[in-house]
Amino acid sequence: MTAGAPGPVDDSDAKGGLRAALGGLTTRGRSFLAAGTAAAVCAYVLGQGDLLRVGLLLAVLPLVCVTVLYRTRYRVAGSRRLSPSRVPAGSEARVHLRMDNVSRMHTALLMLQDRVPYVLGPRPRFVLDRVEPGGVREVSYRVRSDLRGRYPLGPLQLRLSDPFGMCELTRSFSAYDTLVVVPRTEPLPALRLAGESSGHGDGRQRSLALAGEDDIIPRGYRHGDDLRRVHWRSTARYGELMVRREEQPQRARCTVLLDTRRIAYEGGGPGSAFEWAVSGAASALTHMVERGFAVRLVTDEGAVVPGEGADGFTGSPQESADAVGLMMDTLAVVDHSDGGGLSRAQEVLRGGGDGLLVAFLGTLDEEQAALVARMRQRSRRAVAFVLDGDDWAGGGPGPGPGPAMPGHLRLLREAGWTAVTVRPGAELARLWQQAGQGDPGAPAPAAGAAGVPGGWS
């Protein structure tokens, strides 16, 4: 038999050839072989010719099935398609399998099996009836995981059996695919930072030609450009049509800081504080990109995603979708770090002093709180969602306001941060709107409340 993915690949001589085929004898085949051998030995000892013929028949039948099945040549091509290949935790994805018989003969009864991790559900198995030459069979199954991560699917396995059920041979395809389960995201309200505009608003254009005609930066002519912008001097110099590039939009920036220190979080599982922080970072990144911001993800270890360029922010709006996918893939597999501090993150943030900083932090001691306080610079608006480890470890008092302001929160607010305490059961959308009000100590507004002036976006 020949198997492949997506094209046929010959592996009929794998795993020791005929010896491996003998290892494919089923319980029925082994029983027939043992019974026939025993009958033949007894017949020889007792001199019973009829019993000898019966014993030989019982022993030869499974061997004949093994030989016929082993020498059968099927050319089967298989492929797999994920729809979609990236899903939020708790959502389902469908896996489509396609089998093509590219040989000139009918196949026997086939059993198709796909290997999947146990967290995605039971291993799917399908029985395919005889496939005609050039025929196609398509089947599908669903997978679902409440745990984010990257999960390999495959390789596909085909099990071929004889009509008597004496032998089963298994052939594996070589290709496999990967399902990425990303953190859940929450839609966030569109709030505006007082005195500034989101994304590309007014006041965010800068001139690249400030010193007269000679300092204009030209670029090549593109279809649809206004001919009145043609720069003839540069056209004559470069030998091709050039146009003035007089203005370039400067996108607003947002940095999302995720604290992954192991000592900063208690517990584990989908409902833990760490998973809430990862999901919150994913929601903030998605929201800010939709608002037109150039974004980047920074962890406590100093890693920057997407990491392109000197500052690591996303590029043009057209590239933002790929950048979001890269950041979501990173968040899908992010785990606790063994570091004890946020100094590496501070080194990264020290380079850029503009833009919005949104931080998702675990438990902070006085030293780390002072370090975080210094991350905010005068030209930067900073918002911190702090997960109290004691509340999350014991179930917490609920999403309502706490009785007193911890010292680390007071330190952050004195440094100009908008610091919000996150307790078990809290919804990020309400905390987001609460932070936009500029009064983090106030209770979160009810769902569906009207926009609040003086917010941030």
C-alpha positions in Angstrom: 0.0 0.0 0.0 1.2 3.5 -0.8 0.2 6.4 1.4 1.0 10.1 1.4 0.0 13.6 2.4 -0.9 15.5 0.4 0.7 13.4 -2.4 1.3 9.6 -2.3 4.5 8.4 -0.6 5.6 4.8 -0.8 6.2 3.2 2.5 5.2 -0.4 1.8 8.6 -1.8 2.8 8.8 0.1 6.1 9.1 -1.5 9.5 10.8 -4.7 8.6 8.7 -5.7 5.6 7.0 -9.1 5.8 8.1 -9.6 9.4 6.2 -6.4 10.4 3.2 -7.7 8.4 3.2 -10.9 10.5 3.1 -8.6 13.6 -0.2 -7.3 12.2 -2.0 -10.5 12.9 -5.2 -9.9 14.8 -6.4 -12.0 17.7 -8.5 -14.1 15.3 -5.5 -14.6 13.1 -3.2 -15.6 15.9 -5.9 -18.0 17.3 -6.3 -19.7 13.9 -2.5 -20.0 13.6 -2.1 -21.5 17.1 -5.0 -23.8 16.7 -3.8 -25.0 13.3 -0.3 -25.6 14.6 -1.6 -27.5 17.6 -3.9 -29.6 15.4 -1.1 -30.4 13.0 1.2 -31.5 15.8 -1.4 -33.7 17.4 -2.3 -35.2 14.0 1.3 -36.0 13.3 1.7 -37.7 16.7 -1.6 -39.6 16.5 -1.3 -40.4 12.9 -4.6 -38.8 11.9 -4.4 -37.6 8.3 -7.8 -35.8 8.3 -6.9 -33.8 11.4 -3.6 -32.9 9.8 -5.3 -31.5 6.8 -7.6 -29.4 9.0 -4.7 -28.2 11.1 -2.8 -27.1 8.0 -5.8 -25.3 6.6 -6.2 -23.4 9.9 -2.5 -22.5 10.0 -2.2 -21.5 6.4 -5.3 -19.3 6.1 -3.9 -16.4 8.3 -0.5 -16.7 6.5 -2.1 -16.4 3.1 -4.1 -13.3 4.3 -0.9 -11.7 5.6 0.9 -12.4 2.2 -2.0 -11.1 0.1 -2.5 -8.0 2.2 1.2 -7.2 2.3 1.6 -7.5 -1.5 -1.4 -5.4 -2.2 -0.4 -2.1 -3.7 -2.8 0.8 -3.1 -1.9 4.4 -3.9 -3.8 6.6 -1.5 -3.2 10.3 -1.0 -4.4 12.1 2.1 -4.7 15.7 3.2 -6.0 17.7 6.2 -7.5 21.1 6.4 -8.2 23.1 9.6 -11.1 25.5 9.7 -9.9 27.8 11.3 -6.3 27.0 12.2 -6.3 29.6 15.1 -9.2 29.5 17.6 -9.9 31.1 21.0 -9.9 28.9 24.0 -13.2 27.2 24.5 -14.2 27.5 20.8 -14.4 24.6 18.3 -12.4 24.0 15.2 -13.3 21.6 12.4 -10.8 19.3 10.8 -11.5 18.1 7.3 -9.8 14.9 6.0 -9.7 14.0 2.4 -8.6 10.6 1.0 -7.9 10.1 -2.8 -7.5 6.8 -4.4 -4.9 7.5 -7.1 -4.5 3.8 -8.1 -6.3 1.8 -10.8 -7.9 -0.7 -8.4 -10.5 -0.6 -5.7 -9.3 -0.4 -2.2 -10.4 -2.7 0.5 -12.2 -1.6 3.7 -10.1 1.2 5.3 -10.1 2.5 8.8 -8.8 6.1 9.0 -7.5 7.4 12.3 -6.0 10.8 13.2 -3.7 11.4 16.1 -4.8 14.3 18.3 -3.7 15.4 21.8 -6.0 14.2 24.6 -6.9 17.8 25.6 -8.6 18.2 22.2 -10.9 15.2 22.7 -11.0 11.5 21.8 -9.0 10.2 18.9 -11.3 10.2 15.8 -11.7 7.0 13.8 -13.6 6.6 10.5 -14.4 3.5 8.5 -14.2 4.0 4.7 -15.9 1.7 2.4 -14.2 0.5 -0.8 -12.9 3.5 -2.7 -13.1 3.2 -6.5 -10.2 4.2 -8.7 -9.9 8.0 -8.7 -12.5 8.2 -6.0 -12.5 10.6 -3.1 -13.8 10.3 0.5 -14.1 13.3 2.8 -14.8 13.1 6.5 -14.5 15.7 9.3 -14.4 16.0 13.1 -14.4 18.7 15.7 -11.8 19.6 18.3 -12.1 21.9 21.3 -9.8 22.9 24.1 -10.2 25.1 27.1 -6.5 25.4 27.4 -4.5 27.7 25.1 -1.5 26.3 23.4 -0.1 24.8 20.1 -1.4 21.3 19.5 -0.1 19.0 16.7 -2.7 17.1 14.6 -1.4 13.9 12.9 0.0 12.1 11.3 -2.9 10.3 9.7 -3.0 6.5 9.9 -4.7 4.1 7.6 -5.5 0.6 8.8 -6.1 -2.0 6.1 -7.6 -5.4 6.9 -8.5 -8.6 5.0 -12.0 -9.8 4.5 -11.6 -12.6 7.1 -10.2 -10.2 9.8 -7.0 -12.2 10.1 -4.6 -9.3 9.7 -4.5 -5.6 10.0 -1.7 -3.4 8.5 -1.2 0.2 9.5 0.4 2.9 7.3 1.1 6.4 8.5 1.2 9.6 6.5 4.2 11.8 7.2 2.6 15.3 7.3 0.9 16.9 10.3 -0.7 20.3 11.1 -0.8 22.5 14.1 -3.9 23.9 15.8 -3.2 27.1 17.7 -5.6 27.8 20.6 -5.2 31.5 21.6 -6.5 33.2 24.7 -10.0 34.4 24.9 -10.6 38.0 24.0 -13.2 40.4 25.3 -14.7 43.3 23.3 -13.7 46.5 25.0 -15.5 49.9 25.0 -14.0 52.6 22.7 -12.9 55.3 25.1 -10.9 58.4 24.2 -7.8 59.7 26.0 -8.5 63.3 27.0 -6.8 65.8 24.8 -5.6 63.3 22.2 -7.0 61.3 19.4 -6.9 57.7 18.7 -4.9 56.2 16.0 -4.5 58.8 13.2 -6.5 61.8 14.6 -5.9 65.5 14.2 -2.5 66.7 15.2 -0.7 63.5 14.2 0.7 64.6 10.9 4.2 65.7 10.6 6.0 67.3 7.7 9.0 65.7 6.2 9.9 68.8 4.2 10.6 71.6 6.7 13.5 73.3 5.0 12.3 74.1 1.5 12.2 72.4 -1.9 15.6 70.7 -1.6 14.6 68.8 1.5 11.5 67.1 0.1 11.8 63.3 0.2 10.5 61.9 -3.1 9.2 58.5 -3.8 8.4 56.5 -6.9 5.1 57.3 -8.8 2.3 54.9 -8.0 -0.9 54.4 -9.9 -3.5 57.0 -8.8 -1.0 59.6 -7.5 -1.9 63.2 -8.4 0.3 64.4 -11.3 0.5 67.8 -9.6 2.7 66.2 -6.9 5.3 65.1 -9.5 8.8 66.4 -8.4 10.5 67.1 -11.7 14.0 67.7 -10.3 14.0 64.2 -8.7 12.5 62.7 -11.9 15.3 64.1 -13.9 17.9 62.9 -11.4 16.6 59.3 -11.0 15.3 58.8 -14.5 11.8 57.8 -13.4 8.7 59.6 -12.4 9.0 60.7 -8.8 6.3 62.4 -6.6 6.6 64.5 -3.4 6.1 62.7 -0.1 5.3 65.8 1.9 3.4 64.3 4.8 3.5 61.0 6.6 1.0 60.0 9.3 2.4 59.2 12.7 0.4 56.5 14.4 -0.4 56.6 18.0 1.5 53.9 20.0 0.5 51.5 22.6 2.6 49.1 24.6 1.0 46.1 26.4 3.2 44.8 29.3 2.5 41.3 30.6 3.9 40.2 33.9 4.6 36.4 33.7 6.7 35.9 36.9 5.9 32.7 38.6 6.1 34.2 42.0 3.5 36.8 41.1 0.6 34.4 40.6 -1.1 31.8 42.6 -2.9 28.7 41.3 -3.4 27.4 37.8 -6.0 26.4 35.3 -8.4 28.3 33.0 -9.7 30.4 35.9 -6.4 31.4 37.4 -5.0 34.9 37.8 -2.3 34.2 35.2 -4.8 33.1 32.6 -6.9 36.2 33.3 -3.8 38.4 32.7 -2.9 36.6 29.5 -6.5 37.0 28.2 -6.6 40.6 29.2 -3.3 41.3 27.3 -4.8 39.6 24.2 -8.0 41.7 24.5 -6.1 44.9 24.9 -3.8 44.2 21.9 -6.7 43.3 19.7 -8.7 46.4 20.7 -5.8 48.9 20.2 -5.0 47.5 16.8 -8.7 47.9 15.8 -8.5 51.5 17.0 -5.6 52.2 14.6 -2.7 52.1 17.1 0.8 50.7 16.5 1.2 48.2 19.2 3.8 45.9 20.7 3.8 43.2 23.4 6.5 43.3 26.1 7.0 40.7 28.8 8.8 40.9 32.1 11.8 39.1 30.6 12.2 41.9 28.0 10.9 40.0 25.0 9.3 42.3 22.4 6.7 41.0 19.9 6.4 41.5 17.0 10.0 42.8 17.4 10.4 44.3 13.9 12.5 47.5 13.8 14.3 49.2 16.6 11.2 49.8 18.8 9.3 46.6 18.0 6.0 48.3 17.2 3.8 47.1 14.4 4.2 48.6 11.0 1.6 49.9 8.6 -2.1 49.2 9.2 -1.9 46.6 6.4 0.7 44.7 8.4 -1.2 44.9 11.6 -3.3 41.7 11.0 -0.1 39.6 10.6 1.4 41.3 13.7 -1.7 40.5 15.7 -1.5 36.9 14.6 2.1 36.7 15.7 1.3 38.3 19.1 -1.6 35.9 19.6 0.5 33.0 18.8 3.0 34.1 21.4 0.3 34.5 24.0 -1.0 31.0 23.1 2.2 29.4 24.4 3.4 32.0 27.0 4.2 30.4 30.3 5.5 31.5 33.7 9.0 32.9 33.8 11.4 32.1 36.6 12.5 35.8 37.0 11.9 37.7 40.1 11.8 41.2 38.8 10.6 43.6 36.1 14.0 45.2 35.4 14.3 43.8 31.9 11.0 45.2 30.9 12.0 48.6 32.3 15.1 48.6 30.1 12.9 48.1 27.0 10.4 50.7 28.0 13.1 53.2 28.9 13.9 53.6 25.2 10.5 55.0 24.1 8.8 57.7 26.2 5.6 58.3 24.1 2.4 56.4 23.7 0.0 54.5 26.0 1.3 51.8 28.4 -1.2 49.1 29.5 0.2 46.7 32.1 -1.2 43.5 33.4 0.7 42.8 36.6 0.7 40.1 39.3 1.4 40.5 42.9 3.9 43.4 43.5 6.1 43.9 46.5 7.4 47.4 47.4 10.6 47.1 45.3 8.8 46.0 42.2 6.0 48.6 42.7 8.7 51.3 42.8 10.2 49.8 39.6 6.9 49.9 37.8 6.2 53.4 39.0 9.4 54.6 37.2 8.2 53.0 33.9 5.8 55.8 33.4 7.3 58.9 31.9 5.9 62.4 31.6 4.8 61.9 28.0 3.2 58.5 28.6 -0.2 57.6 29.8 0.0 54.4 31.9 -2.8 52.1 33.1 -2.1 49.1 35.3 -4.4 46.1 36.0 -3.0 44.5 39.2 -4.1 41.0 40.2 -4.0 40.6 43.9 -2.5 37.2 44.6 -4.1 36.7 48.0 -7.6 37.3 46.6 -7.1 34.9 43.7 -5.6 32.2 45.9 -8.5 32.1 48.2 -11.3 32.9 45.8 -11.4 36.6 46.7 -14.1 38.8 48.0 -15.6 39.2 44.5 -15.4 41.7 41.8 -16.5 44.7 43.9 -14.1 47.3 45.4 -11.7 46.3 48.1 -11.8 47.7 51.6 -8.5 49.6 51.5 -5.9 50.7 49.1 -2.7 48.6 49.2 0.6 50.4 49.5 1.8 49.4 46.0 -1.3 50.8 44.4 -0.9 54.0 46.2 2.7 54.2 45.0 1.6 53.6 41.4 -1.1 56.3 41.5 1.2 58.8 43.1 3.6 58.2 40.1 0.8 59.0 37.7 -0.5 55.5 36.9 -4.2 54.7 36.6 -4.0 51.5 38.8 -7.0 49.1 39.0 -7.2 46.1 41.3 -8.5 43.0 39.6 -10.3 40.5 41.7 -11.8 37.0 40.8 -14.9 37.3 38.6 -14.1 40.8 37.3 -14.8 41.6 33.7 -12.1 43.4 31.8 -14.6 45.5 29.8 -15.9 47.1 33.0 -12.5 47.6 34.4 -11.4 49.1 31.1 -14.3 51.6 31.3 -13.6 52.2 35.0 -10.0 53.1 34.3 -11.2 55.4 31.5 -13.2 57.4 34.0 -10.0 58.4 35.8 -11.4 57.1 39.1 -10.1 53.6 39.6 -11.5 53.4 43.1 -15.1 53.8 41.9 -17.3 50.8 41.3 -17.3 49.6 37.8 -20.3 50.8 35.8 -23.0 48.4 34.8 -22.8 46.7 31.4 -24.1 48.8 28.6 -23.5 52.1 30.3 -23.0 55.2 28.2 -19.5 56.4 27.3 -17.7 58.4 29.9 -16.0 61.7 29.0 -12.3 62.1 29.7 -11.6 58.4 29.0 -8.8 56.8 27.2 -8.6 54.6 24.1 
